[in-house]
Structures are given as C-alpha cells and as structure tokens.
Amino acid sequence: MDLTVIVLLLAGLALLIVGAEILIRGATRLALSFGITPLVVGLTVVAYGTSAPEAAVNIQAVSEGSSSIAVGNVVGSNIFNILCVMGVSSLLAPNGVEVAGGALSFDIPVMCAAALACLPIFFTGHRISRWEGGLFLLYYITYTVYLVLDATQHDALHPFRTALVYFALPLTVVTVGIFTARALRSRGGTRPKEGT
C-alpha cells in the first residue's frame, strides 16, 4: 500500500474538517448578528458548512466517472446524520435533544417529502438526469428562500407560500408521476416474454 496515498487522504480529510469548522463559525456569527433564529442558522448555514465537503467529494467523484461514490455518499451521509449523529447527540445531552415546533410543522415533513421524491427518480432508469438534478437544486433554492422570508417575516412570505403549495408542488408531483409512469411502461414493454 502506497504511504503517500494514505498521507494525502488523511491530509485532505483534515483540511476538509478545518475548513468546514471555520466556515460554520464565521457564517453562524454573521447570521446571528442579523437576528436570524438558531433553527434557521442550523437549517442553512450549518447545513451548508457540514455539506460543503460532501459536495466537493461528489463533484470530484462524478467528474471522474465514479457516480456510485456520489450516490453512496449522499445516502450514507443521510443515514449517518439521522441515526448516528442524532443518536449520539441525544445520548450526550443531559435532557435529550428538543425538537423545535417549526421543524416539526414544516422542515421535517419537507425532509421526508424530499426523500420520497427521490424514490421514483432513482428507480426509473437508474439514473438522475440533468433536468432532475436541476429540479432538485431549484427546490433547494426555493426552500432556502422560504426560510429567509419566514425568518424575517417578509411581506412576500404569504404569496410565496401560496404559490409553492398550490402551484409548484402539485406541478412537480404530476410531472414526476408522468415521467415515472412512462419509464415503468417502457421498462415493462422491453421485458422478454416468458418461455423465450
């Protein structure tokens, strides 16, 4: 085993951790100075900081043709964050981890809905196309804008929420449903007949 590769791997991991830590501390102080709530800071700034190394690894993996690493990293990271990070945090906290009411009413359902939305995309064609990746990115930007509007109680919050709930989400469900049905129909039509 090449010692240089191991040293470079460990050095890269150390730099990722240090960089993420600096980013989180600076951005958190900046956000709190603007009066943004800790929940919003956690959902945006801290989430960006902890996920930035993952994004860098995924972009590098995809550019080198190792898409399985990218998908495995996303799935494994989510499983690890929900089960291990939350589990260890709850064990070490004296009174457990309190879940904010805002997270229960909006953010956690959004997280579950995002995970469910991945299922038809992952299983039809076993490929995430560019337009689907663009849709994911667009919805994340929309979610972030909603958080900022909600945190600042901006006048545009109500029309933005109405447009999101009554137009964007139903349109997305219909679009993903149509593409899923087409993909399943095309897969069913290409199956070999029994006995041949």
C-alpha positions as CSV (number, residue, x, y, z in Angstrom):
1,M,0.0,0.0,0.0
2,D,1.4,3.4,-1.0
3,L,2.1,5.5,2.1
4,T,1.8,8.7,0.0
5,V,-1.8,8.0,-0.8
6,I,-2.7,7.4,2.8
7,V,-0.9,10.7,3.9
8,L,-2.8,12.6,1.1
9,L,-6.1,11.1,2.2
10,L,-5.6,12.0,5.9
11,A,-4.4,15.5,5.0
12,G,-7.4,16.0,2.7
13,L,-9.8,14.9,5.5
14,A,-8.1,17.2,8.0
15,L,-8.3,20.2,5.7
16,L,-12.0,19.5,5.0
17,I,-12.8,19.3,8.7
18,V,-10.8,22.5,9.5
19,G,-12.3,24.4,6.5
20,A,-15.9,23.4,7.4
21,E,-15.3,24.4,11.0
22,I,-14.0,27.9,10.0
23,L,-16.9,28.3,7.6
24,I,-19.5,27.3,10.2
25,R,-18.2,29.5,12.9
26,G,-17.9,32.6,10.8
27,A,-21.2,32.2,9.0
28,T,-23.1,31.4,12.2
29,R,-21.8,34.5,13.9
30,L,-22.7,36.6,10.9
31,A,-26.2,35.1,10.7
32,L,-26.8,35.5,14.5
33,S,-25.7,39.2,14.2
34,F,-28.6,39.7,11.7
35,G,-31.0,38.3,14.3
36,I,-31.7,35.0,12.4
37,T,-33.0,32.3,14.7
38,P,-30.8,29.3,15.7
39,L,-33.1,26.9,13.8
40,V,-32.7,28.8,10.5
41,V,-29.0,29.0,11.1
42,G,-28.9,25.2,11.6
43,L,-31.0,24.6,8.5
44,T,-29.0,26.9,6.3
45,V,-25.5,28.0,7.4
46,V,-24.5,24.9,9.4
47,A,-26.1,22.6,6.8
48,Y,-24.1,24.4,4.1
49,G,-20.9,24.1,6.1
50,T,-21.2,20.5,7.0
51,S,-22.3,19.5,3.5
52,A,-19.7,21.5,1.6
53,P,-17.0,18.8,1.9
54,E,-19.6,16.2,0.7
55,A,-20.5,18.4,-2.3
56,A,-16.8,18.7,-3.2
57,V,-16.3,14.9,-2.9
58,N,-19.4,14.3,-5.0
59,I,-18.5,16.7,-7.8
60,Q,-15.0,15.2,-8.0
61,A,-16.4,11.7,-8.0
62,V,-18.9,12.4,-10.8
63,S,-16.3,14.2,-12.9
64,E,-14.1,11.1,-12.7
65,G,-17.0,8.8,-13.6
66,S,-17.5,7.3,-10.1
67,S,-21.2,8.1,-9.8
68,S,-21.7,5.2,-7.3
69,I,-19.4,7.0,-4.8
70,A,-21.6,10.2,-5.1
71,V,-24.9,8.4,-4.6
72,G,-23.4,6.2,-1.8
73,N,-22.1,9.3,-0.1
74,V,-25.5,11.1,-0.2
75,V,-27.4,8.1,1.0
76,G,-24.8,7.1,3.6
77,S,-24.5,10.6,4.9
78,N,-28.2,11.0,5.4
79,I,-28.5,7.7,7.2
80,F,-25.4,8.5,9.4
81,N,-26.8,12.0,10.2
82,I,-30.2,10.8,11.2
83,L,-29.3,7.7,13.1
84,C,-25.7,8.2,14.5
85,V,-25.4,12.0,14.8
86,M,-28.8,12.4,16.3
87,G,-28.4,9.3,18.4
88,V,-25.1,10.3,19.9
89,S,-26.2,13.9,20.4
90,S,-29.3,12.6,22.3
91,L,-27.2,10.3,24.4
92,L,-24.8,13.0,25.4
93,A,-27.4,15.8,26.0
94,P,-28.5,15.9,29.7
95,N,-32.2,16.2,28.8
96,G,-32.2,14.8,25.2
97,V,-32.5,16.9,22.1
98,E,-35.5,19.2,21.9
99,V,-37.2,19.4,18.5
100,A,-38.4,22.9,17.6
101,G,-42.1,23.3,16.8
102,G,-41.3,24.9,13.5
103,A,-39.2,22.0,12.4
104,L,-42.0,19.6,13.3
105,S,-44.6,21.5,11.3
106,F,-42.6,22.3,8.2
107,D,-38.9,21.3,7.9
108,I,-39.1,17.6,8.9
109,P,-42.1,17.0,6.6
110,V,-40.1,18.7,3.8
111,M,-37.2,16.4,4.5
112,C,-39.4,13.3,4.3
113,A,-41.1,14.6,1.1
114,A,-37.7,15.1,-0.5
115,A,-36.6,11.6,0.4
116,L,-39.9,10.2,-1.1
117,A,-39.4,12.3,-4.2
118,C,-36.1,10.6,-4.8
119,L,-37.6,7.1,-5.0
120,P,-39.3,7.3,-8.4
121,I,-36.3,9.2,-9.8
122,F,-33.8,6.7,-8.6
123,F,-35.7,3.6,-9.6
124,T,-36.8,4.6,-13.1
125,G,-33.9,4.2,-15.4
126,H,-31.4,4.0,-12.5
127,R,-30.2,7.5,-13.5
128,I,-30.6,11.0,-12.2
129,S,-30.8,13.1,-15.4
130,R,-29.7,16.7,-15.6
131,W,-33.2,18.2,-15.6
132,E,-33.9,16.2,-12.4
133,G,-30.7,17.4,-10.8
134,G,-31.7,21.0,-11.8
135,L,-35.2,20.4,-10.3
136,F,-33.6,19.3,-7.0
137,L,-31.3,22.4,-7.0
138,L,-34.3,24.7,-7.8
139,Y,-36.3,23.3,-5.0
140,Y,-33.5,23.6,-2.5
141,I,-33.1,27.3,-3.5
142,T,-36.8,27.7,-3.1
143,Y,-36.7,26.1,0.3
144,T,-33.8,28.4,1.4
145,V,-35.7,31.5,0.1
146,Y,-38.8,30.4,2.1
147,L,-36.6,30.0,5.3
148,V,-35.2,33.5,4.8
149,L,-38.7,35.1,4.2
150,D,-40.1,33.2,7.2
151,A,-37.2,34.3,9.5
152,T,-37.6,37.9,8.5
153,Q,-41.4,37.8,8.3
154,H,-41.2,39.4,4.9
155,D,-44.4,40.7,3.2
156,A,-43.7,38.2,0.3
157,L,-44.0,35.2,2.6
158,H,-47.7,34.6,2.2
159,P,-47.9,34.8,-1.6
160,F,-44.6,32.8,-1.9
161,R,-46.1,30.0,0.3
162,T,-49.4,30.0,-1.6
163,A,-47.5,29.7,-5.0
164,L,-45.4,26.9,-3.6
165,V,-48.2,24.9,-2.0
166,Y,-50.9,25.4,-4.7
167,F,-48.8,25.5,-7.9
168,A,-45.2,24.4,-7.7
169,L,-45.6,21.3,-5.6
170,P,-48.7,19.9,-7.4
171,L,-47.0,20.6,-10.8
172,T,-43.9,18.7,-9.6
173,V,-45.9,15.7,-8.4
174,V,-47.7,15.5,-11.7
175,T,-44.6,15.9,-13.7
176,V,-42.6,13.3,-11.8
177,G,-45.7,11.0,-11.9
178,I,-45.9,11.2,-15.7
179,F,-42.2,10.5,-16.2
180,T,-42.3,7.6,-13.7
181,A,-45.3,6.1,-15.5
182,R,-43.6,6.4,-18.9
183,A,-40.4,4.9,-17.6
184,L,-42.2,2.0,-16.0
185,R,-44.2,1.4,-19.1
186,S,-41.1,1.4,-21.3
187,R,-39.4,-1.0,-19.0
188,G,-42.4,-3.3,-19.0
189,G,-42.5,-3.3,-22.7
190,T,-38.9,-4.3,-23.1
191,R,-39.2,-7.4,-20.8
192,P,-38.6,-10.7,-22.5
193,K,-41.6,-12.9,-22.8
194,E,-41.7,-16.0,-20.6
195,G,-40.6,-19.2,-22.3
196,T,-38.3,-17.4,-24.8
